[in-house]
Amino acid sequence: MPELTQIAGSFGHLLHAAGVPVTPERSARFATAIILAEPQSLTELYWLGRVNLITAHDQIDIYDRVFAQVFRGIIDMADFRGDSANQAPPAAAPTGERRPGDSERTGESNNNPRGTSATPGARDDGDDDSDEASMIAAMSTDERLSNKDFAAVTEEELLLIRKLVEQLPLVPPMRKGRRERTHSAGRRLDIRKTLRRSHRTGGDPVKLVKRARVPRPRRIVFIADISGSMEPYARVYLHLARGGVLAVGAEAFVFATRLTRLTRALSVSNPDIAYRKAAAAAPDWSGGTRIGETLMAFINEYGRRGVARGAVLVIISDGWEIEDPALVRTSMERLSRLAHHIIWVNPRKAVASFEPLTGGMAAALPYIDTFVSGHSVRALEDVVWAIRASAGDRAPKLESTAIPIGFSHAQR
């Protein structure tokens, strides 16, 4: 098991990538504080990190999101406290304890196989061997499911995959905010606040107040194909979309023959109710595929109104189009001008002999920034990483009908 101080160092790197200016010195200070304070609960760990890693009030929201995504249901504080195996969990983690990103807000259940100290009850001495065997079996199961294609999983395995997907840390890319706010590292002088503060020092502006553009997270938009050929994958990506809706305020859409917005349905805290509402809202589930028509409907109804502007679009589809592919090209061209980054997830890309020859896929490919397979949990990590790494500037695209697989984005 990794030391808690090592996990704290990785946490500092994630915060820095999310836009909080965490330095190596602050990460080292956080690790030292953990050693000295010996936190007994996630709440105590949360406040140790908040005191040592953030420097401004406007960083709290980002800190809360990253903390919830990194530590929810993954860290068991009892493992780091050195509690004996035959002791019941102490009152350090009462049932009423809550922290940012806990199961009550995200809809996670407490029966997570990699859960926290919320699991009650004492254990007998004779259970040590069985617990270790169970842990090894769980790890081997997770490893096996991580590389298994979503189309080949059973219903029981799908429940386990759902828990694995919910543990993926979805960190949105950051962008410069348009509005300026008071910031200690700002370059522009806030004359009004400086003069107002000078009244405290007899009119002498001893302290200069500066302003800067504060980074803000980009919107993430999921658009998933729920047609018959994509149904096994759509079930899994519905879990990822719901996690994005709850954690970072993402938008979720599905389509087969028409576009359906599922953001409100997936925002329900109870996962079973959320998925029932989502299924009821999309009557065309497992139907045909009209990619161009539904993407154009998204642009006309939501994209122009700001949902797609400057956003990271994650389109999950195999590219099969029953209508004219020319409409797919027109829609993707318009989306590429609205969105900041377009990620296309095609599970068929995992096949070694894959070529983007279908009409819809060939028409969309010139306007895609990142093309991944996302066919398994392991490949789903590439999707999450692509979302996080999409903060950079976009490279120019060529107006070609098809691009051979293996060409990098800069070669287009």
ZICOR-V262547 format. One record per helix or strand of 3 or more residues. SS is the DSSP state (helix for helix, strand for strand). FROM is the first residue (numbers start at 1). TO is the last residue. Records with the same first field share a line. If there is no record, write none. Layout:
BEGIN
SS=FROM-TO + FROM-TO
END
This chain:
BEGIN
helix=4-18 + 24-37 + 42-53 + 57-71 + 77-81 + 91-93 + 103-106 + 127-146 + 150-152 + 155-166 + 191-201 + 228-248 + 263-266 + 271-281 + 291-307 + 325-338 + 347-350 + 359-365 + 377-388 + 409-411
strand=174-182 + 210-217 + 220-225 + 251-255 + 259-261 + 312-316 + 341-345 + 370-372
END
